[in-house]
Amino acid sequence: MLLLQLLALLLVSDTVSARNLRVGAFNIQVFGVKKAKNTEVMDILIKIIRRYDLLLIQEIRDSTNTAIHYLLGRVNRGQTEPFEMVLSERLGRSNSKEQYAYFYRPAAGLQVQHSYTYHDTKEHGGTTVDLFERQPYIVSFSSSGTELVSFRLIGIHVDPDKAVEEINYLDKFVVSDVQNRPGPRELMILGDLNADCNYVSKRKWKKIPMKKDPRFNWLIGDEIDTTVKGSHCAYDRFIITGPGWQGGIVPDSAKVYRFDQDLNIDNKLAAKVSDHYPIEFLLSEKQYIIISISNRVYIKLLGDYKAKGSLPVNELYDLGVGNKNVHVISVYDKHQKLVGELKKETDGEKKLSEELFKLITADDSNLKMYIEPLKKRYADKQRSKVVIALPATHKQEATIIWNILQIVVCKYFKCEQ
């Protein structure tokens, strides 16, 4: 065990400490150079933003394109887990254009995979129709430390005077456009939808099919007040669709963050910060830390097992590790049916099996091991990768195992970076 601890000190771990991640959406009300110069307001904004791991910021109005970069720099000052930013183009039909920004922490396991602005002109009755005042800005994220490993966010600030129409356009056009592109099925519409009070009154909800569509779940209810003062309106919303959100979000974590109460500031200062409260929820931490090393390991299917069709992404081959004396690793499917074994063609593979068995049985580590095909299909012989899953509470042990695996596996196989 001492040897493993020394290796952990010598090598750098690529694992991410698992924890719940706080995701938010915040309309910071006409943010530009003037607001960025208000030290009192900026100090409050910085405290609010640092609360999050991923935050959609709306209503950035700055033709110089400097204020949001200044805000990012101020937020990151002195931080051990700094934010990075992905920023939309300036959007809007009038001269008063706005931008969207997503602030996210790479150290929390978050990475941007793809981003684009929805192209919203449609042909209708022989004429070209511009659907949105400010087109939605879509960003696809991966998250290595949470149960939900990838998702796509559709950020929008809806035109209040066209709230019903634009919400319906999200349902009718945008969601299908995103779903038709490669990427995760888990989508979230988030932002200031102006989805309440005079803009979307109770009688107008009948004109919005998405509200009662079972494909969608509205995490912020109509009874919630997302405004700072002078009204009681649920303008800001999270709307999710896709199977992975179930279990991916901490139950009952979606709420409004009342920064004035939490930071003990008066109504006058709070109103200078924004006329909206942020809304937020928690992404569930990964129950297992996944450590994977790709190498030239092959699966050979046994007998007459010839499954056809696509292999579900979440189906992993469970390694049979019950017998310490067995040097051949048997491969099982999710129904515990024996489907293959590691191909024993080299002495290196035999030694690899032996060393991995020692790792998995040492110190009651609660490790789980899998073979995951690199191509999501069955074949008589296919290239795969070894995946090690460790309970997320064993963070120090995860670092140790990651480091030793680099030595053990890469000693016998050419590892891919």
Secondary structure, DSSP 4 states (H G I P E B T S, - for coil): -HHHHHHHHHS---------EEEEEEEEEEESHHHHT-HHHHHHHHHHHTT-SEEEEEEE--TTS-HHHHHHHHHHTT-SS--EEEEPPPB-SSSS-BEEEEEE-GGGTEEEEEEEE---EEEETTEEEE--SS--EEEEEEETTBSS-EEEEEE----GGGHHHHHHHIIIIIHHHHHTSSS-S-EEEEEE---STTTS-GGGGGG-GGGT-TT-EESS-TT---BSSS-----EEEEEESGGGTTTB-TT--EE--HHHHTT--HHHHHHH-SB--EEEEEPBPSEEEEEEEEEEEEEE-TT----SBPPTT--EEEE-S-TT--SPEEE-TT--EEEEE---SHHHHHHHHHHHHHHHGGG---EEEEEESSSB--SEEEEEEEEEEETT-HHHHHHHHHHHHHHHHHHS----
